[in-house]
Amino acid sequence: MSFQAYLDNIEVKTGKTPQELIDLAHAKGFNKDTKSSEIIDWFKNDFGLGRGHAMALITVIKKGAEISDKHVGTSGPHSDPSKILRLDGIRKK
């Protein structure tokens, strides 16, 4: 599954765009220095997200929306269309 597909699935599951969840995390004071386990617990308890989905969001919280171009444009199952993740939601496609 591509990184973007993970983010799209999070939106389907929670009803919130990735950016909305990231903004909520920042409002709680979570940032690149926060222990991942704290953020994972919050995503699990407040939004019902599992570890994999939480880690996808944590990666964006800590590193931003730009990902490696290793899988961009490939034909494999992890192929992403762009090295910049779309955080504004599925409807904005």
C-alpha positions as CSV (number, residue, x, y, z in Angstrom):
1,M,0.0,0.0,0.0
2,S,1.3,3.4,-0.9
3,F,1.9,6.1,1.7
4,Q,-0.9,8.2,0.2
5,A,-3.3,5.3,0.4
6,Y,-2.5,5.0,4.1
7,L,-3.4,8.6,4.6
8,D,-6.6,8.2,2.5
9,N,-7.6,5.2,4.6
10,I,-7.1,7.3,7.8
11,E,-9.5,9.9,6.4
12,V,-12.1,7.2,5.6
13,K,-11.8,5.7,9.1
14,T,-11.8,9.0,11.1
15,G,-13.8,11.4,8.9
16,K,-10.9,13.9,9.2
17,T,-8.4,14.8,6.6
18,P,-4.7,14.1,7.4
19,Q,-4.1,17.9,7.7
20,E,-7.0,18.2,10.3
21,L,-5.4,15.4,12.4
22,I,-2.0,16.9,12.1
23,D,-3.3,20.3,13.1
24,L,-5.0,18.7,16.2
25,A,-1.8,16.9,17.1
26,H,0.1,20.2,16.9
27,A,-2.6,21.9,19.0
28,K,-1.9,19.2,21.6
29,G,1.7,20.2,21.6
30,F,2.9,17.2,19.6
31,N,5.9,17.9,17.4
32,K,9.1,16.3,16.0
33,D,10.5,15.9,19.6
34,T,7.5,14.1,21.0
35,K,7.9,10.4,21.7
36,S,6.1,8.5,19.0
37,S,4.4,6.2,21.7
38,E,2.6,9.3,23.1
39,I,1.2,10.2,19.8
40,I,0.3,6.6,18.9
41,D,-1.6,6.3,22.2
42,W,-3.5,9.5,21.5
43,F,-4.4,8.5,17.9
44,K,-5.5,5.1,19.2
45,N,-7.6,6.4,22.1
46,D,-9.2,9.4,20.4
47,F,-9.6,8.1,16.8
48,G,-9.3,4.3,16.9
49,L,-6.2,4.2,14.7
50,G,-3.8,1.3,14.8
51,R,-0.1,1.6,15.0
52,G,0.6,1.6,11.3
53,H,-1.9,4.4,10.5
54,A,-0.6,6.4,13.5
55,M,3.0,5.9,12.4
56,A,2.1,7.3,8.9
57,L,0.7,10.4,10.5
58,I,3.7,10.7,12.9
59,T,6.1,10.6,10.0
60,V,4.3,13.6,8.5
61,I,4.2,15.4,11.9
62,K,7.9,14.8,12.4
63,K,9.2,15.1,8.8
64,G,6.7,17.0,6.7
65,A,4.7,16.0,3.6
66,E,7.7,15.3,1.3
67,I,8.7,11.6,1.0
68,S,11.5,9.8,-0.7
69,D,11.0,9.4,-4.4
70,K,12.1,5.7,-4.2
71,H,8.6,4.5,-5.0
72,V,7.2,7.5,-7.0
73,G,5.9,6.4,-10.3
74,T,6.9,2.7,-9.9
75,S,4.6,-0.1,-10.8
76,G,4.8,-1.9,-7.4
77,P,2.3,-2.0,-4.6
78,H,4.0,0.9,-2.7
79,S,3.9,3.3,-5.7
80,D,3.0,6.9,-4.9
81,P,2.0,9.3,-7.6
82,S,4.1,12.2,-6.1
83,K,6.9,12.8,-3.6
84,I,4.6,15.4,-1.9
85,L,1.8,13.8,0.1
86,R,-1.7,15.2,-0.3
87,L,-2.9,16.2,3.2
88,D,-6.1,18.2,2.2
89,G,-8.3,15.2,1.8
90,I,-9.8,12.7,-0.7
91,R,-12.3,15.2,-2.0
92,K,-9.5,17.5,-3.2
93,K,-8.1,14.9,-5.6
